[in-house]
Amino acid sequence: MIGLMSASAAGAVGRDRLAAAWPDRTRVYDGPVGDAVRAAFAECEQVVCFLATGAVVRLIAPLLGDKASDPGVVCVDEGGRFAVSLVGGHAGGANELAHAVGEVLGAHPVVTTATDSANLPGLDTLGFPAEGAVAPVSRALLDGERVALRAEVRWPLPPLPVSGVEAVGGEGAEPPYTIRVTDRVVRPCAREVVLRPPTLVVGVGASKGVSVAEVLALVDGALRDAGLCARSVAELATVDAKADEPGLVAAAERLGVPLVTYPAGELATVDVPNPSAAPLAAVGTPSVAEAAALVRGGELLVPKRKSAMATCAVVRRPGRGRLALVGLGPGARDLLTPRAKAELRRASVLVGLDQYVDQIRDLLRPGTRVVESGLGAEEERARTAVAEARAGHAVALIGSGDAGVYAMASPALAEAADDIDVVGVPGVTAALAAGALLGAPLGHDHVSISLSDLHTPWEVIERRVRAAAEADLVVTFYNPRSRGRAWQLPMALTILAGHRAPTTPVGVVRNASRPDESSRLTTLAALDPATVDMMTVVTVGNTATREIAGRMVTPRGYRWQEAEK
């Protein structure tokens, strides 16, 4: 819950706007502001104060205890211009909250945390526990000192400016700062951070009425004897029939992980080293603990162990690599979506065409490995991106417009299998950007057709153009003309002219949204193909498209508009 309070009518305006935007996440504290701050600090996970920063500092100073448990506090000035992350930027989530408040109120988020200011990910904000010298190692990263990454388990991490896997030097040599990624029980060294990704799955079976104490004792013993850390447990897994078993449900709650269940029939197909007749008779599968742990793959670290009423097994399931297919939009920075920006910051490996990489290079975090290549290397880029994801990295494969429209999503997905996670990030296409400049040419059914015959035979392209012409679809032509390919656009326009009037509006847009963008309206008869190049999209209207007040408009066909004619 987020506590909200203000000391004036001006501050209450912003407070109430935030409360209206987040009705299920916020609670307004009225009354004397000192009492309100103290109550919210004790009762809420986060606090937003619509007060002067100095006043908030004085009010919360006596309340501060531990940065790991104190609520995150954001201070918003009474004019609603700034949202300042005051305390708990990472652990309390105040940095993210400041950005979220800014989105709602139109305020500028102010974040002064060192790593955020330097565009580095906080080691304590990666979504899993970080132990040891978080502050010293973070400072070493900020200062450009040598930091070694020692990954004992595979997990996709955000970009970090580390120097790779290093060993301690010779006698008397001072060890480097180290980031260690492991699910084993280890004591961090003085200059080391231990990251504990959720790699462990504990399969559990149980008799009816098993106690939570017995389940936890069995699991704790299995992890301890194998030298595994409970903070790396991702889930407890069992058979569907035990989904409501109170001892298992409570054990998962105590461990802070979900209880995931699977049908008995699915578990029965899993090859396990220790099948048994007892669970087969009871729930329909020869294994519960081992099968539930192994059903999604992984390495069996702890075979089935038993107590009086429970069984457990532990599997390491390494993190899957992640491939984000990111559309950068037509070129303007303000048309690059927030989700695309987030994926660029998340990726430790970026793959893309060199000219597209240049567009967003300034957004990349330090430590991002960039794999760039020129025109014609699409196959290489697709295979490289998939291979990097299979190696366990967080990868962003970028393209202009939308990654799925005449871009890299298709060749990449043709190379990918189900051994990596894939996410698509939509982008504003050239057709949409051009349409916005022209007016509303895509107001009814429309189609995009590329006139490049590099990958598609002209006979196929021609058949598609004829079909669009006969169907009276608005047509946007991509790749309309190049120096070595000048005849396709005139041919396509001739085909359309057989089904549309010479006065049919045509929009010609070059470099939509970029500094040198240009757009003009002409007609099907008047368009000179020689004025078009590869940086242009050509939109040809249908039989209903009109030029209205200098804008290209394709009517949607609303009945009320028809009645007014």
C-alpha positions in Angstrom: 0.0 0.0 0.0 1.1 3.6 -0.8 0.4 6.2 1.8 -0.5 9.7 0.6 -0.6 12.9 2.6 -0.5 16.7 2.0 -0.4 19.8 4.2 -2.2 22.2 1.9 -5.0 22.5 -0.6 -2.5 22.8 -3.5 -0.8 19.6 -2.4 -4.1 17.9 -2.0 -4.9 18.4 -5.7 -1.9 16.2 -6.7 -2.6 13.8 -3.8 -6.2 13.2 -4.9 -5.2 12.8 -8.6 -2.8 10.0 -7.5 -5.4 8.4 -5.3 -7.9 8.5 -8.2 -5.4 6.9 -10.6 -4.4 4.1 -8.2 -7.5 3.5 -6.1 -6.4 -0.1 -5.1 -2.8 0.8 -4.3 -3.2 4.0 -2.2 -4.5 5.2 1.1 -5.0 8.9 1.9 -4.0 10.0 5.4 -5.8 13.1 6.6 -5.3 15.1 9.8 -2.1 16.7 11.1 0.7 16.0 8.6 3.1 14.8 11.3 0.7 12.2 12.5 -0.2 11.2 8.9 3.5 10.7 8.1 4.1 8.6 11.2 1.1 6.4 10.6 1.9 5.9 6.9 5.5 5.1 7.6 4.4 2.3 10.0 1.6 0.9 7.9 2.6 1.2 4.3 5.3 -0.2 2.0 5.7 3.2 0.3 4.9 6.8 1.1 4.3 9.9 -1.2 4.4 13.2 0.6 3.1 16.3 -1.1 5.3 18.6 1.0 8.5 20.5 0.9 11.5 18.2 0.9 13.0 19.8 4.1 9.7 19.2 5.9 9.7 15.6 4.9 13.3 15.1 6.0 12.5 16.4 9.5 9.4 14.4 9.8 10.9 11.0 8.8 14.3 11.4 10.3 13.3 10.0 13.7 11.5 7.1 12.0 14.4 5.8 9.9 15.6 2.4 10.9 17.0 0.0 8.3 17.3 0.7 4.6 16.3 -2.9 3.9 12.9 -2.6 5.7 12.1 1.1 5.7 9.4 2.2 3.2 10.4 4.0 0.1 9.5 7.7 0.4 8.8 10.1 -2.5 8.4 13.8 -2.1 6.3 15.8 -4.5 6.4 19.6 -4.4 3.0 21.3 -4.1 3.1 22.5 -7.6 3.4 19.0 -8.9 6.6 19.7 -10.9 9.0 17.2 -9.3 8.8 13.7 -7.8 11.9 13.2 -5.6 13.0 9.8 -4.6 14.0 10.7 -1.0 14.8 7.4 0.8 14.6 3.7 -0.1 15.4 4.2 -3.7 16.2 0.6 -4.3 15.0 -1.5 -1.4 11.9 0.6 -0.9 11.2 1.0 -4.6 11.2 4.8 -4.3 13.1 5.3 -7.6 10.5 3.4 -9.6 7.7 5.0 -7.6 9.1 8.5 -8.5 9.0 7.6 -12.2 5.4 6.2 -11.8 4.2 9.3 -9.9 5.8 11.4 -12.6 3.9 9.6 -15.3 0.6 10.2 -13.6 1.1 13.8 -12.5 3.3 15.0 -15.4 6.1 15.6 -12.8 9.8 15.3 -13.5 11.2 12.3 -11.5 14.3 13.2 -9.5 16.6 10.2 -8.7 20.0 10.7 -7.2 21.0 7.1 -6.5 24.5 6.7 -7.8 23.9 3.6 -10.0 20.7 5.0 -11.5 22.4 8.3 -12.2 25.3 6.5 -14.0 22.8 4.3 -15.9 24.0 1.1 -14.1 21.6 -1.5 -12.7 21.6 -1.7 -8.9 23.0 -5.0 -7.7 20.2 -5.1 -5.1 17.4 -4.4 -7.8 17.9 -7.5 -10.0 14.9 -9.3 -8.6 16.7 -11.8 -6.5 18.8 -11.6 -3.2 22.1 -9.9 -3.2 24.4 -10.6 -0.2 27.7 -9.2 0.9 29.5 -6.0 -0.1 26.8 -4.5 -2.3 27.8 -0.9 -1.6 31.6 -1.3 -2.1 31.2 -3.4 -5.3 28.7 -1.0 -6.7 31.1 1.9 -6.0 33.9 -0.1 -7.8 31.6 -0.4 -10.8 30.9 3.3 -10.7 34.6 4.1 -10.4 35.6 1.9 -13.3 37.7 -0.5 -11.1 38.3 -4.1 -12.0 35.3 -6.2 -11.1 35.2 -9.9 -11.8 32.0 -11.8 -12.7 32.0 -15.4 -11.5 28.9 -17.2 -12.7 28.6 -20.6 -11.2 25.1 -21.0 -12.5 23.7 -19.6 -15.7 21.2 -16.7 -15.4 20.5 -13.8 -17.8 21.8 -10.7 -16.1 21.5 -7.0 -17.2 24.7 -5.4 -18.6 27.4 -4.9 -16.0 30.8 -3.3 -16.7 32.7 -6.3 -15.5 36.0 -7.7 -16.7 35.0 -11.3 -17.1 35.9 -14.3 -15.1 39.0 -13.7 -13.0 41.1 -15.5 -10.5 42.9 -14.1 -7.6 46.4 -13.0 -8.3 49.6 -14.4 -7.0 50.9 -14.3 -3.4 50.2 -11.0 -1.8 48.0 -9.8 -4.6 44.8 -8.1 -3.6 41.7 -9.9 -4.9 39.5 -8.0 -7.3 36.0 -6.9 -6.5 33.8 -9.8 -7.4 30.2 -10.5 -8.4 29.5 -14.1 -7.8 26.3 -15.8 -9.1 25.6 -19.0 -7.3 22.8 -21.0 -5.7 25.2 -22.7 -3.2 25.8 -21.8 0.4 28.9 -19.5 0.4 30.1 -16.8 2.6 30.8 -13.6 0.6 34.4 -12.3 0.8 35.1 -8.8 2.0 34.9 -7.4 -1.5 32.3 -9.7 -3.0 28.6 -9.6 -3.8 26.8 -12.9 -4.0 23.8 -12.9 -6.3 21.3 -15.8 -5.7 19.1 -16.3 -8.8 16.0 -18.5 -8.3 17.5 -21.7 -10.0 16.3 -24.4 -7.6 13.0 -26.3 -7.9 12.0 -28.4 -4.9 9.6 -31.2 -5.8 7.5 -32.4 -2.9 5.1 -35.3 -2.2 3.1 -35.7 0.9 0.6 -37.9 2.7 -2.7 -36.4 3.7 -2.3 -34.3 6.9 1.4 -33.8 6.7 2.5 -30.9 8.9 4.2 -27.8 7.7 7.0 -28.4 10.2 7.8 -31.8 8.7 7.8 -30.5 5.1 10.1 -27.6 6.0 12.5 -29.8 8.0 12.7 -32.2 5.1 13.4 -29.5 2.5 15.8 -27.6 4.8 17.8 -30.8 5.4 17.9 -31.7 1.7 19.2 -28.2 0.8 21.7 -28.1 3.7 23.2 -31.5 3.0 23.7 -30.6 -0.7 25.2 -27.2 0.2 22.3 -25.3 -1.5 20.9 -22.0 -0.5 17.2 -21.7 0.4 17.2 -18.2 -1.0 17.6 -19.6 -4.5 14.5 -21.8 -4.3 12.1 -20.6 -7.1 9.1 -22.9 -6.3 7.8 -25.9 -4.6 6.3 -28.4 -7.1 3.9 -31.2 -6.6 1.0 -33.1 -8.2 -2.4 -31.5 -8.8 -4.0 -33.7 -6.2 -2.0 -32.0 -3.5 -2.7 -28.5 -4.6 -4.7 -27.8 -1.4 -2.7 -29.9 1.1 -2.4 -27.4 4.0 1.1 -28.5 5.0 2.5 -27.9 1.4 0.6 -24.7 1.0 1.9 -23.3 4.3 5.5 -24.5 3.5 5.5 -22.6 0.2 4.2 -19.5 2.1 7.0 -19.8 4.7 9.6 -20.1 2.0 8.1 -17.2 0.1 7.6 -19.2 -3.2 4.7 -20.4 -5.2 3.3 -23.9 -5.0 3.2 -25.1 -8.6 1.2 -28.3 -9.5 1.1 -30.6 -12.5 -1.4 -33.2 -13.6 -0.5 -36.8 -12.6 -0.6 -37.9 -16.2 2.1 -35.4 -17.1 4.3 -36.4 -14.2 3.9 -40.0 -15.1 5.8 -39.4 -18.4 8.9 -38.0 -16.6 11.8 -40.4 -16.4 13.0 -40.5 -12.8 15.6 -42.6 -11.0 13.4 -43.6 -8.1 9.9 -44.5 -9.1 7.5 -46.1 -6.6 4.3 -48.0 -6.6 2.9 -46.1 -3.6 2.3 -42.7 -5.4 1.2 -44.6 -8.5 -1.6 -46.1 -6.4 -2.4 -43.0 -4.5 -2.4 -40.2 -7.1 -1.7 -41.9 -10.5 2.0 -41.3 -11.1 5.0 -43.4 -10.0 6.8 -40.3 -8.9 5.7 -37.0 -7.4 8.8 -35.3 -5.8 11.4 -36.2 -8.5 8.9 -35.9 -11.4 7.5 -32.5 -10.3 11.0 -31.1 -9.9 12.2 -32.5 -13.3 9.1 -32.0 -15.4 10.3 -28.7 -16.9 13.9 -29.9 -17.2 17.0 -29.4 -15.2 19.7 -31.2 -13.3 18.7 -33.5 -10.4 20.9 -32.4 -7.5 19.1 -34.2 -4.7 17.3 -37.4 -5.5 14.2 -38.3 -3.6 14.5 -38.1 0.2 11.8 -39.3 2.6 10.4 -38.4 6.0 7.5 -40.1 7.7 4.9 -38.4 5.6 6.7 -36.5 2.9 9.2 -36.8 0.1 11.3 -34.1 -1.7 13.8 -33.8 -4.5 15.8 -30.8 -5.7 16.6 -29.8 -9.3 18.7 -27.0 -10.7 16.9 -25.3 -13.5 19.3 -22.7 -15.0 17.8 -19.5 -16.2 16.7 -19.5 -19.8 18.2 -17.0 -22.2 15.9 -14.2 -23.3 15.5 -12.7 -26.7 13.7 -9.4 -27.0 12.6 -8.5 -30.6 12.6 -4.7 -30.3 11.0 -2.3 -32.8 12.7 1.1 -32.7 9.9 2.9 -34.5 10.4 5.2 -37.5 13.4 7.1 -36.1 12.2 9.9 -33.8 13.2 9.4 -30.2 9.8 10.3 -28.9 8.2 7.5 -30.9 10.5 4.9 -29.3 8.2 3.2 -26.8 8.9 3.1 -23.1 8.8 -0.7 -23.3 11.5 -0.6 -26.0 13.7 1.6 -23.9 13.3 -0.8 -21.0 14.4 -3.7 -23.1 17.4 -1.9 -24.4 18.5 -1.2 -20.8 17.8 -4.8 -19.8 19.8 -6.4 -22.5 23.4 -7.5 -21.9 23.8 -8.2 -25.6 22.5 -6.0 -28.4 22.4 -7.2 -32.0 21.4 -4.9 -34.9 22.1 -3.1 -38.1 24.9 -0.6 -37.6 22.8 2.4 -38.5 20.0 1.4 -36.1 22.5 0.8 -33.3 23.8 4.3 -33.8 20.2 5.6 -33.2 20.0 4.2 -29.7 23.6 3.8 -28.6 23.3 6.5 -26.0 20.5 4.6 -24.3 22.6 1.4 -23.7 23.9 0.8 -20.2 27.7 0.5 -19.6 28.8 -3.1 -20.2 26.3 -3.8 -23.0 28.0 -5.9 -25.6 27.1 -4.7 -29.1 27.1 -7.0 -32.1 26.5 -4.8 -35.2 26.7 -5.5 -38.9 25.8 -3.9 -42.2 23.1 -4.3 -44.8 22.7 -7.8 -46.2 23.8 -9.5 -43.0 20.2 -10.3 -41.8 20.8 -14.0 -41.5 24.0 -13.5 -39.5 22.2 -11.1 -37.1 19.3 -13.5 -36.6 21.5 -16.5 -35.9 23.8 -14.5 -33.6 20.9 -13.2 -31.5 19.4 -16.7 -31.1 22.9 -18.2 -30.3 23.5 -15.5 -27.6 20.2 -16.2 -26.0 20.8 -19.9 -26.0 24.1 -19.1 -24.2 22.0 -17.7 -21.4 22.2 -14.0 -22.1 19.5 -11.3 -22.2 19.5 -10.3 -25.8 17.9 -7.4 -27.7 17.6 -7.8 -31.5 16.6 -4.4 -32.9 15.0 -3.2 -36.1 13.3 -0.1 -37.4 9.6 0.3 -37.2 8.0 -2.8 -35.7 10.3 -5.8 -35.5 7.7 -8.1 -37.0 7.0 -5.9 -40.1 9.7 -6.4 -42.8 12.2 -6.7 -40.0 14.2 -9.1 -37.9 11.5 -10.9 -35.9 10.6 -13.4 -38.7 14.2 -14.6 -39.4 15.0 -14.8 -35.7 11.9 -16.8 -34.8 12.6 -19.2 -37.7 16.0 -19.9 -36.0 14.7 -20.1 -32.5 13.3 -23.1 -30.6 11.5 -23.5 -27.3 14.8 -23.5 -25.3 14.8 -19.7 -25.0 12.2 -17.1 -23.9 11.1 -14.6 -26.6 9.3 -11.3 -26.1 8.1 -9.1 -28.9 8.2 -5.3 -28.3 5.9 -3.5 -30.8 7.1 -0.4 -32.6 5.5 2.4 -34.6 5.8 1.3 -38.3 6.7 3.6 -41.2 3.2 3.1 -42.6 1.6 4.4 -39.3 4.1 7.3 -39.1 3.4 8.2 -42.7 -0.3 7.9 -42.2 -0.2 10.3 -39.2 1.5 12.9 -41.4 -0.9 12.5 -44.3 -4.1 12.5 -42.3 -6.1 9.3 -42.0 -5.4 7.3 -45.1 -5.6 4.0 -43.3 -9.1 4.7 -41.8 -10.5 1.5 -43.5 -9.1 -1.8 -44.7 -5.6 -1.5 -45.9 -2.6 -3.6 -46.8 1.2 -3.1 -46.9 3.2 -4.6 -49.8 7.0 -4.5 -50.3 8.0 -4.0 -53.9 11.5 -5.3 -53.3 12.0 -8.6 -55.2 15.2 -9.4 -53.4 13.5 -12.0 -51.3 10.1 -12.4 -53.1 9.7 -13.1 -56.8 8.1 -10.3 -58.8 5.4 -12.7 -60.0 4.2 -13.1 -56.4 4.4 -9.4 -55.7 2.4 -8.6 -58.8 -0.3 -11.1 -57.8 -0.6 -9.4 -54.4 -0.9 -6.0 -55.9 -3.6 -7.1 -58.3 -5.5 -8.7 -55.4 -5.3 -5.5 -53.4 -6.5 -3.5 -56.4 -9.5 -5.7 -57.0 -10.4 -5.8 -53.3 -10.3 -1.9 -53.2 -7.8 -1.9 -50.3 -5.7 1.1 -49.4 -2.2 0.1 -50.3 1.1 1.3 -48.6 4.1 0.4 -50.7 7.4 -0.3 -48.8 10.7 -0.3 -50.6 9.1 1.3 -53.6 12.1 2.2 -55.7 15.9 2.0 -55.6 18.7 2.9 -58.0 18.9 -0.6 -59.4 15.2 -1.3 -59.2 13.1 1.4 -60.9 10.4 -0.3 -62.8 8.3 -2.0 -60.1 6.6 1.1 -58.7 5.4 2.2 -62.2 4.1 -1.3 -62.8 2.3 -1.4 -59.5 0.7 2.0 -60.0 -0.5 0.9 -63.5 -2.2 -2.1 -61.9 -4.0 0.0 -59.4 -4.9 2.5 -62.0 -7.0 -0.2 -63.7 -9.3 -0.2 -60.7 -9.2 3.4 -59.4 -9.7 6.8 -60.8 -6.7 9.0 -61.9 -7.7 11.4 -59.2 -7.3 8.9 -56.4 -5.2 10.5 -53.6 -1.7 9.3 -53.1 0.5 10.2 -50.1 4.3 10.2 -50.5 6.3 10.4 -47.2 10.1 10.3 -46.9 11.9 9.7 -43.6 8.8 10.0 -41.5 9.5 11.4 -38.1 13.1 12.2 -38.8 14.6 15.7 -39.0 14.5 15.7 -42.8 11.0 14.2 -43.1 8.9 15.4 -46.0 5.3 14.6 -47.1 3.1 15.5 -49.9 -0.2 14.7 -51.5 -0.6 13.9 -55.1 -2.8 11.7 -57.3 -2.5 8.4 -58.9 -2.1 10.0 -62.3 0.3 12.8 -61.2 2.7 10.8 -59.1 6.2 10.8 -60.6 8.0 7.5 -59.6 11.4 9.2 -60.1 10.7 11.3 -57.0 10.5 8.2 -54.8 13.4 6.2 -53.2 14.0 3.5 -50.6 13.4 5.9 -47.7 9.9 6.6 -48.9 6.6 5.0 -48.3 3.8 5.5 -50.9 0.2 5.2 -49.7 -2.5 4.9 -52.5 -6.0 5.4 -51.4 -9.0 3.3 -52.3 -12.1 4.4 -54.3 -13.5 6.2 -51.2 -10.3 8.0 -50.2 -10.6 11.8 -50.5 -8.4 14.9 -50.0 -10.1 17.0 -47.3 -8.6 20.3 -46.3 -5.2 19.2 -47.5 -5.4 15.9 -45.7 -5.7 12.3 -47.1 -8.8 10.7 -45.5 -10.2 7.2 -46.1 -13.8 7.2 -44.6 -14.6 4.5 -42.0 -18.2 4.3 -43.3 -20.0 5.5 -40.2 -23.7 5.6 -40.8 -24.2 9.0 -39.1 -21.6 10.5 -41.5 -23.4 9.0 -44.5 -26.7 10.5 -43.3 -25.2 14.0 -43.1 -24.2 13.9 -46.8 
